[in-house]
């Protein structure tokens, strides 16, 4: 198959049938090759110019910046062609030369006009992005739990700034209509912020006026009124839990579960239905006991909190007829019982707006007068990511028909002996890794420590959510963070979860440490990164420069595999090692050997080395990108030199892996699924495969080279194509905290003990 045909196939697979329909090869190359043969003809130059003009027409209506770029590129080609034709020796009549000159001047004028419009549209796009960024900050201000006058004042200023940024977009810009619509939207939010600011000022004034006349409440110091949960995290609520109720940290205090699995099979996470769906759902509740002395039995008991936490938790009371919802505003009394048992579930994980901890307060009243109260702190468990080295339960991959049938058959053959279940998604997304991040939570219940898998769904349009949604079931949770966002074409894949990974356990990070890709100012969705930070256990996340990659995904740069010696090994791409591999083959007289065999980039060792620009580009990547990154990761991940394996790789100018990327791999219970590099065949063996085997010989893994040609032509590899459900750690996170997390150990919210 010729290179043009390969390119067509790749484009059709990548962006669908639409590209195939509008694809038209540029005819200038043909015109260039035939020009010299026609140079002596009276009409050769004239006909050539006419041919160029006939194939390029500037549309009257341009709708996007990429379209402008395309027109500019076409004009550049045309300008170059016309200027080369401009030669007095090739014409016999003066009018022919004048005709050529007018065509050149017209093309130059069109080119400069398009260039000017591009500059204007790029500035408009910058103003648009700036407005969206400011608006995001304004929304965050409005979502603060304890918003006050200053909060709303800041929100008001941010909305004004966002609107001002939109006003910088010229009236004749391609973005004018969108900018007007967005300004109208932002002006509505501005009005809300102004109103809330006025109301907050009024509340503050009222509080100050009434400060000296507020009634004093008498609290009972009776020890017979006590609320307590599983503060020692042994899965049982008993008298040993009565100490330490008034403080919470990662290492101590009662835990509650974000109850996001589906125990009744209605395809809705349990926290959303406001009910307890049988025994399996009851097992997901954090049990809280309220011990009452005899003199409190005839009192009215209320449940409340020092702040409004109705958006964060649900509370139920256990009765003879089942679990009943509890009003947590402190206005509706509990059902009278000699022994009061409550069940608490969280409605979300901790994030930047909520620390994940609540002060649950029980209040006793008689004759409208408060006689006692007590408080217990409960914190939501963190969501944890699973590293590439953790044990696997399920492997997920999409069946794309004949194109990847051999790939899937190989997977099934490999994992049958590992006890892993293959979950095949017929006709599903090609890039299974990007659609969801399957992690887990740990929760003590009924005397045990449970690990439950929980999938973080990607921020994608609903029609692309089907597979992630299909994972929701009993003891398999689902949630999402943030919303889909519009990114520029170069960074439009930044929010896919091939760009969010976690290390195995490392010194100082016993549960692993999260890392993600960032290209300039654009990286993984900031909502996701802030969410990871709020979990505290696997952070702070480490950002890695992916600006030089086409897909901007960090899993194309590094991955981790286990070793025989306990310490994990970090595989990292090495363009320099890739160049040296070709040089070694050439030194051993294998210059004519084919590399990238069967791919659209197939060539020979000699031709690859003779491509000076490609070689220099890869050496530049090693020098400017990879070497500094290795030094950074040695510090951030506490790695020794013997833990770092530089894997031969080479990259094209636009940032795609020139041969299949062996770092983009998956560990499955002692098996390594790695892309077949399609290297030079020397004595019947793939030279690059053998080099990789030697590099990872200390891993004890069985190496399986996968035929992922289908994915390689689409600019992805084995890890991108698969996803995994992995087992959580046996050791609970609260017993795995390292010294670098001591700042989180000491954190607790101040409460008043009013027993």
N, C-alpha and C positions, 0 to 999 in steps of 0.2 A: 504493500500500500504506500503511495507517495506521501510526501509530507503535507501537501495541501489537503489530501483526503483525511489524514490523521487529524489535522487541525479542525476540519469540518465536523468530524465525529466528536471531538472533544467539546467543541462549542455547543453542538446539539445536546449532548449529555448534560452540559453544565447549565445552560440557561434555557433549554427547552426548544420546542418546535418553532417558536417565534423567530429566534435568531436564524434558524435554518431557512425560514421563509424569506427574511429580508437580506440574507447574505448575498452580496454581489462582489466578486473579486474585482479589485481595482485594475483597470485596463492599462495603466500607465507603463507597467513593466513590459507589456507586449509592445506598446508604442515605442519604448526605448530600444528594444532589440531590433525592431524593423526599420528604425530611422536611418541607420547608416546605409542600408541597402537601397533606400529611396532618395538619397541625398542629391543625386544628379538629375532628378526629375523636376520639371517646372512646377509641378503641383504638390510635391512631397511635403514641403514645409506647411503650405496652406492647408492641405488635407489633414496633416497631423494636428495642427492647432484646432481645426474644426472638430476633430475626433475628441480632443481633450475637453473642449467646451461643451460638446454634446453630452458628455458623461458627468458633468458637474454643474448642477444648478442650485443656487442658494434658495432654500424655501422662503416663501413670503412670511410664513409664521413659524417662529422658532419657540419651542415650549420649554426647553431645559438647558442647563449649563453643559451637561454631557453632549448634547446635540451641538452646541457651539464649539466644543472641543473637537468634535468629529469634523465639522465644517472647516475649522482652522487647519486641521491636519490635512484634509483634502486640498485646501487652497495652497498649503505649503508645498505639497507634491506638485500641484499644477504650476505654481510660481517657479519652482525649480526646473520643470520641464520647459516652460515657455522661455525662461532666461537662457537655457542651453540651446534652444532652437535659434535664438536671436544671433544670426551670423550672416554678414553681407556676402560671404563667399558661397553661400548655399542658395542665393536667389539671383535671378537674371533681370528682374524688373524692379525699379524703385518702389512701386506701389506695394509689392509683396513685403518689402522690408518695413514700410510704413504700417502695413496691416499687422505685421508681427509686433511692432513697437506699441501700437494701440492695445493689442491684446495683453502685452506685458504690463502696461500702465494700468489697465482696468483690473487685472488680477491683483496687482500690488495694492491698489486702492481698496478692493474687496477684502484683502487679507488684513490691512491695517484697520479697516472698519470692524471686522470681526474681533480682532485683538482688543480694540478699545471696548467693545461690548463685553468681552470676557472679563476684562479688568473691573468693569462696573458691576457685573453679576457676581464676581468673586467677593467684592466688597459688600454687596447686598447679602450674600450668603453668610458672611462673617457677622454682619449685624443681626441676622436672623438667629444664628447659633448663640450669639451673646445674649439676645433677648430670652431665648429658651432657658439658658443656664441661669440667668437672673430670676426668671419665673420659678424655676425649680427651688431656688433658695427661698423665694417668697412663700411658696406652698409649704415648705418645711417649717417656716416660722409659724404659719397658721395652724400647723398640726401639733405644736408643742402642747404637752399635757397641761401645764400651768401657764397658759398664755395670759399676759398682763398688758398694761398700757404700753410699756416699752416694746413688748413683742409685736403688738399690732402697729406701733409707730414704725418699727423696722420693716414690717411687711408692706406698709403703705409706701415707704420710700423705695423698696425694691420693685413694687409694681410700677411706680412712676418711672423708675430707671429702665425697666423692661420696655415700657411703652415708648420711651424716648429713643431706645435703641432701634425699635421698629420704624420709627419716624425717619431714621437715617437712610432707609431703603428708598431709592428714587421712584418717582411716580411712573416712569416708563420702564421699570424693571420687570423681569419675568416673575418676580416674587411679589409684586405689588398687591395683587388680589389676596394672596395668602396673608400678607402683612396686615392688610385692612381687617380681614376676618379675625386675626389674632389680636389686633388692637382692641376690637370691640369686646372680645372675650376677656382680655386683661382689664379693661375698664370696668367690667362687671365685678371682677375680683377686687379691684381697687375700691369700689364702692363698699363691698363687704368689709374690707380691712378698715376703712374709715369709720363705718358703723360700729364695728367691734372695739375700735380704739375709744370712741366716745362712751360706749357702755362700760368699758373697763375703767375709764376715768371716773364715771359716776359711781361704780361699785367701790372703788378705792376711797372716794370722798365719803361715802356712806359708812364704810368701815372705820375710818378715822373719827367720824362724828360720834359713833356709837361705842368707841373703845372703852370709854370710862363708865358706861352704863350697862355693859354686858353682864348677865346674871352669873353668879358663881355656882358651879356644879359640885356637889359633894360626892366623893367617890368612896366606896367601901374598900377596906383593906382585908376583907375576908378571904382566907385561903381556900374556901370551898367553891370558888368560881374560877375555873381554869379551862382554857382552850389550848389544845396542843395537837401537833401532827407528828409525822415520822422524822423527828429532828436528827436521829442518829443514822437514818438511811439504811435500816436493816430490813425494810419491807413489812414491818409490824408496828402498829401504834399501841404503845403501852406506857406504863408509869415511868419507864426509863427515858421517855421522850419529853418529860415535863421541864427539864432544864434546857437552856439555850433556845427558848422559843422566841425570844425577842431580838434575835440577830440572824443574819443569813449571809453566806458567802459561797463560793464555789465548792469549798471543802466541807461545809457543815450547814445544817438547817434543813427544814422540810422541802421536798421537791414536788412539783406538779408537772404533769405531762401536757404538752400541746396536743390535744386529742384530735389528731387530723387523719386517723385511719377510718375505715368504714366497716363497722361491726354488723350492720343490719342489711348490707347489700343494696342500698338505695343510690349508690354512686355519689353520695354527698358526705364530706368529712363530718365526723360525729359532732364536733363542736358547734356546727352550724344549725343543728336541728333542735337545740334546746331541750334535749331529752336524754335519758339513759337507756340504751338499747340492749337490755339483757345483761347477763353475767359477764360476758366478754367486754362489754363497754364499761361496766362497773369496775372491772379490774384496771381500767385506765384512769380511774379517779384517785386523787390524793385524799386519803381518809383523814379527817379532822374530828377529834372527839371534844365534846364540851362536858366537863365534869361539874355537876351541880350539887351543892349541899342541900339539905332538906329545906332550909329557909328560903331557897331560890326557886323551889318547885312551882310555887304559885305566881312567880313573876313572869312578866312578858319578856321574851328573849328576842333581841334583834341582832342582825349581822350587818356590819357596815365596814367602811375603810376610811382612812384619813384623807384619801383622794378618791375621785370617781374612777373606779376600775371596771365598770360594766363593759367597757370595750375590750377588756383583756382577760376576764375570767367568767366562768359560769360556776355557780354553787348549787348543790342539790342537798336535800335532807332525806335520809333513809327513813321510810315509814312502812307500816304493815302492807300498804297497797303499792309499794315501790318507791323509787326515788322521785321526789317532788322538787321542782325549781324553787330556789330561795331568792327573795328580794334582797339585794345587797345595798340598797340605798338607806337602810335603817328605818324604813317607814312601815314595813309589814312584818309582824311577829312570826317566829317559827311555830310549827305545830307543837303543842306542849307534850313533852315526853320526859320520863324519868332519866333516860339516857339519850342524849342527842348525838347523832352521828351525821357528819356532813361529808360530802364528796366534792372536790374542787378540780376543775379542768381549766387549762389555759386556752385562749383563743388565738394565740400567736406565740412565736418565739420572741425573745428579747431583740430589740433593734435600737436604732439611734434615738428614737423617741420614747422608748420605755425600757427601763433597766431589767425588766423581767421579774421583779419582786413586788409582792403586795403585802400590806399589813392588814390581815383579816381580824376584825375586831368584833367581839361578842359583848353585847350590852344588856344588862338586866334593869328593868323598870318596874316600879310599883306605884300605882296611883299617879301616873304621869311623871314620876320623879326617878332619875337615874340613881340606882343604888350600888351598881358594880359594873366593872368592865375588865376585859382582858384581851390581849393581842398575841397573835402568832404570825411570824413572817414565813411566807412560802415563796419559793423561786422556781421559775420554769426551767426545765432541763435544756441544755444547749443542743443544737443540731451539729453533728459531726460528719465530716467528709471521710470517705474510705480511700486509702492509698492503693496504688497499683499492685502492691505486694500482699494485700489482705486476701484471706480465703474467699473463694467465689461460690455462690449458690446457683446463680442463673447468669446466662450470657444472652444478650439481646442483639439481634441483627436483622436487617430488612432483606427480604427476598426481592431482588430487582429483576427477576426473570433470568433469561439465558446469560445475561451479562455477568452476573456474579454467582452463578450456580456452582461452579467449581470451588469458589471461595467458601461458600456455605457448606458444601459437602466435606471439605477439608476440616472446617471447624467441628462439625458433628463427629467426624472420625477421631479428632484429637480429644475432645472433652468427654467422650463416652467413658473413658478409663479414669476420669477424675471425679466422677459423681456429680458433675455440673449439668443442669438442665438447659437445653438450648431453647430459647424463646424466639421463634421466627415470626417476623412481622411482614405478611404478604403485601407487596406493593408499597411499603412504608418509606419513610424518609431515608435517603442514602446515608446521611451522616447521623447515625444513631447516637454517637457520643455528644453531639451538640444539643440534643433536644431535652435532656434532663440530666441532673446530677443526683445520683442515688447515694444518699448517706444513711445515717442511723441516729437513734437516740438511746440513752440508757436510763432506766427508771426502776427504782425498787418497788416491788409489789408482792404482797402475800408471801413474805419471807424470802423472796428471790430477787435477783437482779436481771431484768429483761432487756435484751437488745431488740429494737424494732427498726426495720428499714423505713426510711422516709425519703421521698423523692422531691427534690426542688425542681419544679417545672420551669422550663425556659420561657423567657418573655417573648412569645411568638403569637401570631394570630391564632384564634381559637381553632381554626380548621387544622392547624398543625399540632394540636395538643392531644390528639386522640390516643397515641401510644402512652404518653405519660399518664393520662387519665385512666387508661386501662389497668395500670399498676395499682390503683387505689382499691384496697380490700381490707379485710380483717387483718390487723397486725402489719399493715403496709400503708403508711401515711403519705399524704401529698400536700404540698403548699406552694406558694409562689411569693416572690418578693419583687416589688417595683412593677413597672409597666413597660411595654415595648417602646422603644425610642427610635427616632429617625436619625440615622448616621449617614455621613458622606460615603460615596461609593467605595473609597479605599478602605474604610473602617467598618463596613456594614456587617461584617461577621464578628465584630469584637465581643458581642454579648453572648455568643455561643459557648457552650460549656467545655469545648475543647480548649478554651482559654482560661479555665479555672481548674487547678489541680492541687493536690496536697501531698506532702512528702510522707514516707514512713516515719515511725518514731525516731527522733533524733535527740542528741544531748540537749537538754533544756526544753524540748518539745516532745513529751512522751506520747502525745496523741497525734503527732505530726504537725507540720506547719503549711498553711495555705500559700500558694503562689499563683500569680496571674500575669497575663500579658498586657503591656501598655505601649501604645505608639504615640509618642509626643504627649499631648494632653488627653488623648482618647484611649481608654482602656476598658476593662470589664465594667459593666454598669455600676456607677457609684453606689446605688442602692444595695447592690449585692455585696460590694466591698465593705460598706458600713455595717451591713448585716453580719458578715463574717467577723468583723471586729467586735461586734456586740456579743458574739458567742464566747469570746475571750480565750477559749481553750486552745485553738489552733492558729491564733494570730499573735502579733499583727501580721497581716499578709505581706508577702514580698512581691514587689512589681518587677517585671522582667521586660526589657526592651524587645518588642516584636515589630518595630517599625519597618524592618527590612524584609519582612515576610509578606507574601501576597494575602494569606488568610489571617494574619495577625494572631495566630494561636500559639500559646506557649507549649502545647503538647507536641509541636513540631520541632522544638528546640531541645527539650530534656525530658527524661522519665527515670523512674527508679525500679530496680530489680533487687531481689534478695541475694545475699552471698552465703558461702559456706561458713563464714566466720562471724555471723551475727550482724555485722554492720551492713547497712544497705549500700548498693552501688548506684551512682548517678551516671546514666548515659547522657551524653551531650553531643550534639552534632559538631563535626569539625571539618569545615571546608578545606583547611590546610591538609588534614589527613587524607581527604579525598584527592587533592592534587598530588600528594606524595604517592598515593596508591597508583595513580596513572603513571607517574614518573618511574616507579619501581617496575611496572609492567614493561614500560618502554626500554629500560635498562636491560631487562631480561629478554629483549628481542621479541616482545609480543605487541609491537606497535600496530600491527594489522588486526589484532583481535577485536571483536565487536563488543561494545559495552551498551548498556541500556537496551539490551536485546528485545526486539519485538515491540518497542515503544515508539512513539512519535519522535522521540529524541535520539533514536538509535544512531550510533556513529562508531568510529574506531578509536582506540587509545591514542593513536598518532594524531587523528583529526581533532580530538578533544584537547590535546596538549598544544596543537597549533593554533587553537582559538585563543589568542593572547588576551583578548578582552575578557573572555569567560574566566580564564585562569587568574587574571589580576583582580577581577571582581570578587572571586572566592577568597583570595589571599587578603583582600581588603576586609571582607567580612570577618575573617579570623582575627585580624589585627585590631580592628576598630570595634567589633561587636562581641565576638565570642571570648577572646582573652580577658577583657575587662569583666565580662559576666562571670567567668569562672572564678576570678578573684573575689567578686562580690558574693557569690554563692558559698565559697569556702568560709567566709565570715558569717553570713546570715544563717547557713545550715550547719555550721560547725563540722565541716567536712575535711578529711585529710586527703592528701594527694592520691593515696592508693584507693580511695573510694570513687575517684573520678575517671570515667572511661570515655575517651574522645573517639567517637564513631565516625569513620569516613563518610562524608556526604558532600554533595556539591549542589549549588543553587543557581538557577537562572536569574537573569537580570531583574525580572519582575518579582522574584522572591518565592518561586516554587522549587520544590526538590527536583533536581535534574535527573536523578535516578531514585527509585523508591526509598523512602526515609526509614531506616532501620531503627531509629530512636522512637518513632511513632508506633509503639508496640504494646502488647497486652500480656500480663502474667496471669495464668489460669492454673492455680494449684500445682505448681511444679513444672508447668509447660509455658514456654514463651512463644507467643504468636507474633512473628515479625515479618515485615515485608520482604519479599524476594527482591534483592537489589539488581538482579539481571546483569551481573558482572561478566567479565571476560571468562570464557571457558578455557581452562588450561589443564590438559591431560584429563579431560572429562569432568573436571570439578570447577564450580564457580569460584573464582579467585576472591571476590569480595565477600561471599558467604564464609569462606574458610578464614578470612581475616577477622570477620565478626566472631566466629566461634572461638578463635584464640583470645580475642579481647575479653569475652565474657566467660572464660573457662572457670573462673573462681565463683561463678554464680550457682552451680549445681542444677541449673534449669535444663530441661530438654528443649532444644531449639527446633522450632517449626517454621520454615520459610513459606509464607503464604503467597499464592498467586493473586495479587491485588492490582493487576493491570487496569481493571475497570476503574478503580478508585484513583490510581496514579494519574491516569489521563484526565481525571476531574480535579486534580491537584489536591488529593488527600491520600491517606494510607490506612493501615490495618486498625490502629487505635481509633481513628475518626469513624470507622465503619461500625464499631461495636460499642456496647455499653455493658456494664456488669452490676449485678446485685451481690454485694460482698458482706461477709459476716463482720459484726462489730467486735471490738476487743473484749476479751473476757474480764479484764480488770476494769472496774468502773472508773470513770473520769475523776471522781472526787478523791480517789486514792492514788491518782497518777499525777497530781499537780507537782510541778517542779518549782525550784526556788525563784525562777524568773516570773512566776505567777503569784509570788507572795503578796504583791500589791492588791491582787484580787481576793486573796484569802482574808485580808483584814477588812475588806469592805463590808459594811452592814448599814442598814438604815436606822436612824435614831427613832426609838419609840418610847413612849411613856408607860412604865409598868403601873397599871391601875388596878391590880388585884385587891 
